[in-house]
Amino acid sequence: MLEFLDQNCDFWRHLASRRYNIVLADRATGVVRRFTISLWPTLGVVAGVLAMPVLIGFGARWSARSTVAELERSNIALTIENASYREATGELADQISSLQAAVDSLGIQSAVDPNAKAAMDKLPEPVKTRAMGGGLGATPAMLSNMLSPDLTFGLLSDLLGTMASRLDIMRTGVERRQALAAATPSIWPVPGWLTSRYGNRRDPFTGGADFHPGLDLSAPYGQPVRATADGTIAVAERSGSYGNLVEINHGYGIVTRYGHLSRFKAVAGQQVHRGDVIGFVGSTGRSTSAHLHYEILLNGKLTDPMRLLSTH
């Protein structure tokens, strides 16, 4: 066995040491060129030349795989980022829609009772001014066409802030309008006959000229008398010619008086709402029969209650 291996090694050493001559002759000039090459170096060069394309192919394939993997990672990152933007902008759009619904709802809620609105419209400007305290540029559908997610997100955020501010302003305005409507006398305090109007008249006691500061409404003795608007009972006591008098401060410079009551159903400091019973028809004070004397003062000045009372 060892002898065979030795013979085999000798064969390869002999093969590796062999030289080959290559002769090139030019027939025209007779020039002869001779080249001597060794077997293994030559085979190595040939093998290297043949292996070069394979190595280049493997390198290109590895580079392509690396590039594809990088692109896949970038695509995943972009997908996650876009999903995050869509979620964020979607939440903002939902908030904007909710705010818009709230704005629309406030527009509906701003409607007041027709009688109260009619009476409120007749109030003097100083009273309304005291009561009141002296369109959108884009929609989520329009913003969906923006090319830049950052720009879309920013614009939606700005729009959300603008709408929130607008909602606060509208809510404040609606609340003030509703408060003014509730404080505006707009119903008849008692059902009955109008026996004496506001203004100049003949005095029922002396027969001479007289100025009547309110309305006289004839009604059965003991008939409930109702507050004509929301407010606070300022007076509920006997007061000279008024007899038993209830005075309600409605705020915004509006005051109503109810005179000649037989008895009270309210006390000073009590909060009342339009339609609440505050007393009962009587004939106390300077009176000839059972009736209600009704007055309205605006900013301390008497005014004709018929201007504010509903005719229906």
ABEGO torsion letter per residue (X at the ends): XAAAAAAAAAAAAAAAABBBBBBBBBAAAGBBBBBBBBAAAAAAAAAAAAAAAAAAAAAAAAAAAAAAAAAAAAAAAAAAAAAAAAAAAAAAAAAAAAAAAAAAAAAAAABBBAAAAAAAAABBAAAAAAAAGXXBABBAAAAAABABAAAAAAAAAAAAAAAAAAAAAAAAAAAAAAAAAAABBABBABBEBBABBBEBBBBAAAGBBBBBABBBBBBBBGBBBBBABBEBBABBBBBEAAEBBBBBBAEGGBBBBBBGBABBABBBGBBBBBGBBAEBBBABEBBABBBBBBBBBBGGBBBBAAAABBAX
